[in-house]
Amino acid sequence: MAMRLPAEQRRSQLLEVAVEVFAERGFHATSMDEVAEAAGVTKPVLYQHFPSKRALYLELLADVDEQLMARLVAATGGVETGRERVQEGFAAYFRFVGEHRAAFRLLFGASVRNDSEFSEIAERAIDRIAELIAELIDIDAPTEHRRSLAHAIVGMAEATSRRVANDEGEVDPDRLAAWLAEMAWFGLRGVRAEEAQVPNG
């Protein structure tokens, strides 16, 4: 019999378990019975917190998005130089993926793209991360230019993280961050505003 927990604590526990179950089996192949069994609760208890499987999944995606953003904001807010912000941002991202591989697969996995409602949350997460990075890119370029560069950096981190999320071995987030930060930083140093790139004619 499941131990009685305060409502918020039980909800957090159910979300934590559901992430693992959905990441392993996918949304359509997972039943609420399976989530309840994995969490050690009855299905009525699960439905007390989440009215449907879709509602549970949507909350999971939003929760992962919030956790990842909180990590990035905390990591980049406490450093002073642009170079450090780039590296600390990458390190926080890779650390999150290494510690929460199932959560990363849930938010950025291929199955999310097949459902417009789920995909909207994933795309919003990418946009929010890119907006944060765009604010940290300290170059003389218009906002739209910096935003495009930020999306490129997010894509680089996401592609690298897919390998991390699927790798059963140990991951060194600081080493990965150092490699990618070096490439991103020196790449950004070479960016010029559009006006400077127009050839004289």
N, C-alpha and C positions, 0 to 999 in steps of 0.2 A: 504494500500500500504506500502511495506517495506521501511524503512528509508535507504537512501544510506549511506553506510559505506566504509571507505578505504578498499582496497582488503584484506589486511592481517587481519584486524579486522573482516571483514565479514567471512573470512575463519575460524578464530578461533571460531566465534559464531556458524558457521555451524557444526564444529567438536563437540563443546560442546553440541549442541542439538542432533546431531546424536548419540552420546554415549548413551544418555538416551533412544532414540527410539529403537536402536538396542539391548540394554541390556534388554529392556522390551519384545520385540517381536522376537528377533533372526534375524540372517542374512537373511535367506530365506523368512521369513514371512514379512519382512519389504520392502516396496517399496520406490523408490526415491520420489514419490509423497508424501508419508507420512512424509518423512524427510523434504521436502520442506515446506509442510503445517505446521509442528511443528516449523520450523524456521521462518515462516512468510515471505517466499520468493517464487518466482515462480520457477518451475522446470528448466527453462533455466538458471536462476541465479545459481542454484545448480550445473548444468552441466558446467558452466563457471569455477568452481573451481575444480570439480572432474569429470573426463570423464566417470566414470561408478560407479555403486554401489560397485563393488569389489574394485575399486581404493580407494573409500571413506573408506571402511571398513579396508583395509590394512593400510591406513594412520592413522586411528583411533587407531589401535593396536600399531603401531609404536609410536604414540604420547603418549599413556598411558605408554608404556615401558620407554620412555625418561623421563616422569614426575616422575615415580616411582624411577628410577635410580638417578635422580637429588636429590630427597628427601633423599635417603639413603646416597649418597655421602656427602651431606651437613651435615646430622646428625652425621655421624661417623667421619667426618674429623675434627671436632672441639673439640674432647675429647681426653684425654691423656691415660687413663688406659684401659686395655683390657676389664675389667668388664663393664666399662661405655660404651665402643663401642658396646658391645653386647646388652646392654639394650637400648641405644639410637637408634641402628639399628632396633630393634624390635618395639620400640615406633614409629619411623618414618613410618615403614611399616603399623602398625595398624592404625596410624593416617590417612595415605593416604586412606586406605580401608574405614575407618569410614566417611571420607569426600567425597570420590568418589566411592561409592558402585557400581554404574553402570559401571564405568571404570574397576574396579576389576573384575566384573562378565564378562565383555567383554573379557578381556585378559586371564582370567583363567577359564572361563566357559566351560562346556562340549561341547558346539556347536563348539568351536574353534578347538577341537581335531578331528572333522569330516572332516576337510578340510586341506590338506597337506600344502597349502600355508599359511593359517592362523596359523596352528599348528607350523610351522617353526618359526614364529615370537614369539609365546608364549614360545616355548622351548628356543629360543635365549634369551628372557628376563630372564628366570630362570637361564640359564647358566651365564649370565652377573652378576646377583645378587650373584650367588654362587661364582663366581670368586672374586667379591668384598669382600665377607665374608671370603673366603679362605685366602686372604691377611691379614685379621684382626685376624685370629686365630694364636695366639702366643704360639705355642707348638713345641716341638722338634720332628717333624715328616716330612716325605717327602711331596713334593707338592701334589702328587696324593692322599695321605692319607688325607691331609687337605682339598682338593677339595671334596672328598667324604663326609667328615664331614660337609662341607659347604652345600652340596646338602641336607643332612639330616636336617640341621637347616632350610633351605628354605622350605622343605616339611612340617616341623612342623609349620612354620609361615603361609604357604598357607592353610593348613588344618584348622587352627584356624580362619583364615581370611574368609573362606567360611561361617562359622557360623556368623561371624560379618556382612558380606555382605548381608546375608539373614535375619538378625535380625532387626526388625523395632525399637527396643528400643535403648536407649543411650548406647554408647560404651565408656569405659574408656581405651584408648590406653596405658596409662602409667601403669595402674594396670595389664593389659594383658602382657605388656612388662616385668614388674617386675617378674611375674610368670614364663614366658617362659625363660627369661634371666637367672633366678636362676637355672632352670633345665639344660639349655644349658651350662652355665658357669661351674657348678660343674661337669657336665658330661665331659666337655673338660679338666678340671683339672685332671681327672682320666685317660686320654688317654696317652698311652706310645707309643714310636716309635716301629715299628715292631721288630727291632733287640732285644729290651728289653723283648719282649713277647715270644721269642723262648725258650722253656724249655731246661735246661741243660741236656744233655744225655750222 
